[in-house]
């Protein structure tokens, strides 16, 4: 996994991922990624695409868009902003989301 800079904005990256079948919205809930009905621990999903955006004037404007595939076949998107998940996520999840 490596960071991509293919799209000019976060919205463009999300739009393309949706067109590529990443239709589920993932959220971080402590030690897992969650959908409306499922939870996935760090070993139950793979990050297949990453797009990172850096703000011109402030680290608070940074965002990362992840294309994620679960082991049971769901494809979805997780969008994080700078420092968003560091306090509530488990160490294993943070390591998986860290950019290489």
C-alpha positions as CSV (number, residue, x, y, z in Angstrom):
1,X,0.0,0.0,0.0
2,X,1.3,3.4,-0.8
3,X,-0.3,6.9,-1.0
4,X,-1.7,8.0,-4.3
5,X,-2.2,11.6,-5.4
6,X,-4.3,10.8,-8.5
7,X,-7.2,13.1,-7.9
8,X,-7.2,16.8,-7.2
9,X,-9.7,16.7,-4.4
10,X,-11.1,14.3,-1.7
11,X,-14.5,14.5,-3.5
12,X,-13.0,13.4,-6.8
13,X,-11.3,10.4,-5.1
14,X,-14.6,9.4,-3.4
15,X,-16.5,9.7,-6.7
16,X,-14.1,7.5,-8.5
17,X,-14.0,4.9,-5.7
18,X,-17.8,4.8,-5.8
19,X,-17.7,4.2,-9.5
20,X,-15.2,1.4,-8.9
21,X,-17.6,-0.4,-6.6
22,X,-16.5,1.0,-3.2
23,X,-20.1,1.7,-2.0
24,X,-20.0,1.1,1.7
25,X,-19.1,3.9,4.2
26,X,-16.6,2.7,6.9
27,X,-16.2,4.4,10.3
28,X,-13.7,3.8,13.0
29,X,-15.0,2.4,16.3
30,X,-12.2,1.7,18.8
31,X,-10.6,-1.5,17.6
32,X,-12.5,-2.0,14.3
33,X,-13.9,-0.5,11.1
34,X,-17.6,-0.4,11.3
35,X,-20.5,-0.2,8.8
36,X,-24.2,0.1,9.7
37,X,-24.3,-3.7,10.3
38,X,-20.8,-5.1,10.6
39,X,-17.5,-4.6,12.5
40,X,-14.1,-5.5,11.0
41,X,-11.0,-5.9,13.1
42,X,-7.5,-5.1,11.6
43,X,-7.1,-8.7,10.3
44,X,-10.6,-8.7,8.5
45,X,-9.9,-6.1,5.9
46,X,-7.3,-4.9,3.4
47,X,-6.6,-1.4,2.3
48,X,-6.4,-1.5,-1.5
49,X,-6.2,2.2,-2.4
50,X,-5.0,5.3,-0.5
51,X,-5.3,8.9,-1.5
52,X,-3.7,11.5,0.8
53,X,-4.4,15.3,0.6
54,X,-2.3,17.9,2.4
55,X,-3.7,21.3,3.3
56,X,-1.8,24.3,2.0
57,X,-1.8,26.3,5.2
58,X,-2.7,23.9,8.1
59,X,-2.3,20.3,9.1
60,X,-5.9,20.4,10.1
61,X,-6.8,20.5,6.4
62,X,-5.1,17.1,5.7
63,X,-7.2,14.1,4.8
64,X,-6.7,10.5,3.7
65,X,-9.2,8.5,1.6
66,X,-8.9,4.7,1.9
67,X,-10.4,2.2,-0.5
68,X,-11.0,-0.9,1.7
69,X,-12.1,-4.4,1.0
70,X,-13.3,-6.7,3.8
71,X,-12.5,-10.4,3.8
72,X,-16.3,-11.1,3.3
73,X,-16.3,-9.1,0.1
74,X,-17.6,-5.6,1.0
75,X,-15.9,-2.7,-0.7
76,X,-16.0,0.7,1.0
77,X,-14.4,4.0,1.8
78,X,-12.9,5.5,4.9
79,X,-12.1,9.2,5.1
80,X,-9.9,10.4,7.9
81,X,-8.7,13.9,8.7
82,X,-5.4,14.7,10.5
83,X,-5.3,13.1,13.9
84,X,-9.0,12.1,13.7
85,X,-8.7,8.5,14.9
86,X,-5.5,8.5,17.0
87,X,-7.3,8.7,20.4
88,X,-10.1,6.3,19.8
89,X,-8.5,3.5,17.6
90,X,-6.6,0.5,18.8
91,X,-2.9,0.2,18.2
92,X,-3.4,-2.6,15.6
93,X,-5.9,-0.5,13.7
94,X,-3.6,2.5,13.8
95,X,-0.7,0.4,12.4
96,X,-2.9,-0.9,9.6
97,X,-4.0,2.6,8.6
98,X,-0.5,4.2,8.8
99,X,0.9,5.1,5.4
100,X,3.9,3.1,4.4
